[in-house]
Amino acid sequence: MSLSLFGIILGLVLLMFLAYKGYSIIWVAPVCAVVVAVLSGYAILDAYIGDYMKGMADYVLQWFPAFFLGAVYGKVMDLTGSARSLGNALVKLIGPRFAVAAVVIPCLLMTYGGISLFVVVFVIYPMGYSIYRAADLPRTLLPGAIATGAFGITMTAVPGTPQIQNLIPTDYYGTTTMAAPLLSLVACAVMLLPAYIYLEWRVRQSRRKGLHFVPDPKHKEVDHDSKALPSWHWVTGIVPLVVVVLMLNLFPWLLNRFAGIELASNYAIVIALVCGILVACLLNLNQAKTLLPAINEGANGSMGAIMNTACAVGFGSVVKVVPGFASLTSIALNMPGSILFSEAVAVNLLAGATGSASGGMSIALSALGPKYAEMAAGNTGVLEALHRIASISSGGLDTLPHNGAVLTLLAVSNCTHKESYIDICITTCIIPLVSSLGLALIWGLFL
């Protein structure tokens, strides 16, 4: 093993360890990047001021509008009570007996509706807190259920999802967000069902042990009852979600079909989220005093989410320029089997290395995407499969302990890695990892 490759592994292990201990990735990521640079014989200042900051800045430049608008959209849905009304309607329909489903389903709806998974954490936790309290379940089980819904299939696998993990591959393969619908649906089944069964098993296990709900001393619930919201207010929760999905997937198709205009994916998500925000505001005009504070809070909250991710991308950018990265790409390109399996391995490794699904996939596809596209020789079916496998694979090893979304979820829920990370790891790391590699192997046999 070369010293540079050893440096990459050491930097990654150190990054995970420090993140697991609860240290901020904003300073941990550049320190670990320096470790990689030093062991690779790379100038420290060039690595930090040059590659690290450029990778970080480029990510912010490209994806800040999506993070910013997603956070504003989510906060409007939160403070107006629209998200809570939709959640409460689902709880009444499902009941606290099925507490896991009552948390997972709203997460799925909201992430598929375009709300950033970081924002969903803030929106869903208060509702999930109430559900788990009513069901008398340990609060430490709640992060696993939220992660399953928010960090899972609607982030990577469901056709048409507006999450950036489904948008990034379109830049490399010329595909749309609806790429490989059959593969997408199969992936949804093989990832969601085992995760849900596991969470229900954890619930039964906790009941057998006699464990009960313990209040979170830091949690203060927002009182939406004082607003005297009408019984139909749940409609204001579902309509903006539908608008976002339609504007992201149907509007670009109509624009191309009737006007011959090709709308880039990063433009489409901006238009879709702006429409979602406008619709959410219009449906809640009776709460006009809430709207501007909601927009303001969402704007401020977006900075933390994108900075955590961008710092992880910066670390990956340093990894990308050191000699050891050539060894990693060589390993990925020379994997046995089809190019789908090669891509699955590459994206999983780099998502794990950066602790970011979107960051790891961006690095992997910028380095290897053109080669995969060339190997696909313009075959639309193969290109769409490459898109979907890349998206699914980004949601595997990304949720290691240093992942920004994991850190945010545990901080919001006031749980430690020791208390709750095992559920997050199994449902959003191990199951997607096995699924992505397995599907890449099997699907590659039929291409």
N, C-alpha and C positions, 0 to 999 in steps of 0.2 A: 504494500500500500504506500502511495506517495505521501510525502509530508503534507502537501496541499490538501489531498483528500482527507487525511487524518484531521487537518485543521477544520475542514467543513463539518466533519462528524463531531469534533470536540465543540465547535461553536454552536452547533445545533443542540447538543446535549446540555451545554451550559445555558443556552437560551430557554430550553424547556424547564431545567431545574430552577432557575431564578424566577421564571414566570409562575411555576408551581408554588414557589415560596411566597408569591404575592407581590413581587417587585414590579414596578411599572415598566412596560415594554418600551416606553418612550426613551428611557436611558439604557435599558438592558439590550435592546436590539443593536444600537451602534457599538456598544462595548463588545458584544459577541462578534460583530462584523470585523472589529479590529483584531480579535483573536484569529479569525479566519485569514485576514490579510497578513498578519505577522508570520504565521506558520506557512504561508504561501510565498513569503519573500516579497510581498507587495507593500509599497509605501503607505504608511498609515494615513497621512493627510490626503493622499490621492484617493484612498479607499473611502474615507469619511466625507471629505468635502466634495469629492468628485462623484464616484459611483453611488455611494449610499444616498447622498442628498439628491442626486439626479433621479435615481430610481424612485425615491420617495416623492419628489416634486412631480415627476411625470404621472405617477399614479393619481395624485391629488388633482392635477390638471385635467386628466381624462375623466375621472369618476366623481369629482366633488359635486357636480350638479345632481347626480343620482342620489348621493348620500344626503345632500342638503334638502332636496325636494322630498325624498323619502322620509326624512326626519320630520319636516314640517307637516307633511301629510299625516304621518302617524300621530303627531302631537295634537293636530286638529281633531283627529278621530278620538283621541284619548280625552282631552279636556272638555270636549262638547258632550262626552258620554256616549258617542255613537258606537265606538268599539265595545264599551261595557254593555250597552243595550243589546247589541248583537250577541255578545257572550252570554248575557243573562237569559236571552231567549233560547239559546242552545242548551243552557243548563236546565231550564224548565222542561225543554223537550227531552233531554237525555237523563237528567236527574243526577244527584250526587253519588248515587250508587255506582255509576260509571264515571268516576271522577277523572280517570285518565283520558277517556274519550272527550269529556267536557273541556279539557285543557288542550288536547292535541288538535281537535277539529277547528276551533277558532284560530289557532296558530297557523294551520294549513290554509284556511280561508284568507287570513290577513297577508301572509307572505305571497300567496298566489295573486292576491289583489294588489301587490306592488309595494306593500309596506316593508321597509328595510327590516331584516331580522334583528338588528340591534334595537330598533324602535319597538318591535313586537315584544321583546323582552320586557320593556318598561310598561307597555300597554297590558300585557297578559298577566304579569305577576300579581297585581292586585286582585284580579278576577280569580286566578288560580288559587291564590291565598284563601279567598272566601270559600271556594269549592272544597279544598282539602281540609279546611276547618270544619265545614259542614259534614264531610265524610269521615272526620276524625282520623285522618291519615298523617303520618310524619311529614312535616314541611320539607325535610331534606330530600324527599322523593320528587318534589315539584320541579326542580331544575331539569331532571331527566325528561319529564313529560313536555316541558316547554321546548327543550332542545330538539326532541323528536319531531315536533310539529314545525318549529321555526327554522332549524338548521338542516332539515331533511329533504324529502322528495320535492317540495315546492321550491326549494332553492336550486335544485340541480336536474330533476328528472321529469317533472310534469310538463307536457308540451305547452308551450306558450307562456311559461312563467316569466315575469318581468324582472326577476332577480339578475344581477350582473353576471352571475356564474353561468347563466344561459345566454347572455348577450356577447360575452367576450369571444367565444368560438366563431361567431358570425363574421368577425373581421378577418379570420384566417382561412375559412373554408367557403365563404360566400353563401352560407346557409341562412335560414330564418330561425326564429325562436321556436317554430313548430317542428324542427328537424327530428327525423326518425321517430315518428309517433308510436309505432309498435314497440320498438326497443324501449322507448320512454315508459310506456305502460307496464311492460314486463319489469323494468327496473323499479317502478313504484311499488309493485306487488312484492318483489323479493326484498325490498328494503323496509317497507312500512309494516308488513305483517309480522315478521320476526321481532321487530322493535316493540310493537304494540303488545305482543304476547309476553315479551320479557317484562315490560312495565307492569302488566297485570299480575305476572308471577311475583314481582317485587311487592305489590300491594298485598297479595294473599300471604306472602311470607311475613310482612310486617304485622298483619293482623294475628297470625299464629303466634308471633313473639310478644303480642300484647302491647305493641308500640302505639302511641297516640300523638295527636297534634300538639305541638308546643309553639306558642305564639312567638312571632318575630318582634323583639323589643324595639327595633329600628323602623318598623313599618307603620306608616300613617296612611290610613285609607282616605281616598277622595270621596266626599259625600255628594253623589249625584242625585240622591233622593230629594235634596233641598231645592233642586231646579224644577221639580214637578214635571218630569219628562213624560210625554204621552205614551200610551201602551204600544203605539205603532212606531216608536222611535228607533226600534231595531232596523227599520227600513233605511234609516240614514247611515247605518253601519254597512249594509250589504250593497246599496246602490253605487257608492263611490268605488268599491272594490271591482264591481262589474265594469264600470266605466274605464278604469285603468287597464284591465285585461283586454277589453275590446279596442281601446285606443292604441294599445301596444301591438296587437296582433291583426286586427281587422282594418284599422285605418291605413297602415302602410301598404297593405295589399290593395285596398281600394284606390289609394293614391297612385300606385304603380299601374294598376289595371286600367284606370280611366284617364289618368293625366300623364302617364309615362315617367313619373318622378320616383326615383329610388331613394328611400329615406334610410339613412344610416341608423344602426341600432341605438347608438348613444344619443341621437337626436330624438328617436321615437320614444325612448323612456322619459325624456324631459317633457315632451308633449303630453304623454300619458299621465304623468304625475301632476303636471300643472292642471290638467282637466280634472283629475281626481280631487285635488285641493279645492278647485273652484266649485265643483259639485258638492263636496262636503260642507263648504262654507254656505252655499246657497240653501242647502237643506237644514242648516242650523242658524239661519238669520235671526231667529228669536233669541239667540245667544250671542248677539253681535259683540258684546263686551268681552266675551271669552276668546273670540277669534284672533285678534291682534296679539294678545299675550301668548296664545298657543303657537302662532307663527314665530314669535320671538323666541320662545323656549325651544321649539324645534330647530331653529337656526343655530342657537347656541349648542344644543345637544349633538348636532351633526358633527361638530368639530372633534369631539372625543372619539367617536366611532371611526371616522376616516383616518385620524392620526394614528390610532392603534394599528389599523390595517396597513397604512402607508409605511409605518416604521418597520413592520414585518417585511414588507416588499423591499424596503431599503436594504435590509439584511440579505434578502435573496439576490438583490442586484450586485452586491459585493461577491456573493457566492458564484454568481454567473461569470465574473471576469477572472477568477483565479484559475490556475492550471488544473486543479482537481475537478472542476466542473466538466472539463472535457472527458474525464474518466466516467463521470456520472452519465453524461449524454451517450457515450460509447456503450455503456452497459445497457442503457434504455433502448438504443437503436438496434442492438444485437441480441435482444431478448428472443427466445424461441417463440414461434407462433406468428400470428398476424401483426400488422401494424397497429391494430386496435389494442392488443395486449401491450405492445411496446409503449403506446401512448398512455395507457392506464398506469403502467409502472412509473413512467416519467412524471406524470401529473401528480400522482400520489406522493412520490418522493419529494417533489418540490413544494407541494402544498404543506407537507409535513415540515420541510426545512424552513419555510417562511412562516408557518403557523397561520396561513391565510389561504382560503380556497381561491379567491379571485387573484390574489397576488401570485400564488404558486402556479396557477394555470396560466397567467399572463407570461410569466418567465418561461415556463415549459413550452408554450406555443410560440412565443417570439423566437425561441432557439430552434425548435423542432417542427413547428407547424408548417412552414413552407416545404420542409422535406417530406412530411406526411402527405401534404396536398399534392406534391409532385409524384409521390409513389401511388397516390389514388388515381392519377392519370385522368382527372376530370370525371370520374365515375360518381354520379350524384348520390347513389345509395351509400357508397363508401364514405364520401365526404360528410353526409348526414350522420352516419354511424360514428365517425371520428368526432363530430361535434358533440353528440350525446355522451359518448364514452368519456371525453374530456370533461364535460360538465359533471357527470356522475362521479368521476374519479377525484375531482377537486373537493368533493364533500366527504372524503375518507380520512386520510391522515391529517387533514387541516385542523381537526378538533383535538389536537394534542394539548397538554396543559397550558401552553403559552399562547394559545389562540385568543385573539382579541374578543371575540364573541363569547367564548367560554368565561374569560375573566370578567366581562361585563355581566353576564348572567349570574355568576356566583356572587358578584358584588351587590347586585340589585336584590337578590334573594337572601343575602346575608348568610350564605352557607360557605363552608370551606371546601377545598379540593377533596380532603379526606372524607368529608360527609357525603358529598354528592357527585364527585367526578366520575365514579365508577359507572353510574347510570348513563351519563353523558357519553362516556367513552364507548360503551357497548352499543348504544343505539345510534350514535352519529359518527363513530370512528370505525369500530371493528366490523359491524354489519355492512356499512357502505363500502369499506375496503374489500371485504370478501366478495360482495356483490359486483363491484366494478371489475375486479380481476376475473371473476367467474364469467360474467357476461361478455367481457372482452374476448376471453378464450373461446367461449361457445359461439358467439355471434360471428367471430372471425372465420369460423369453419364454413359459414354459409355465404360469405362474400366472394 
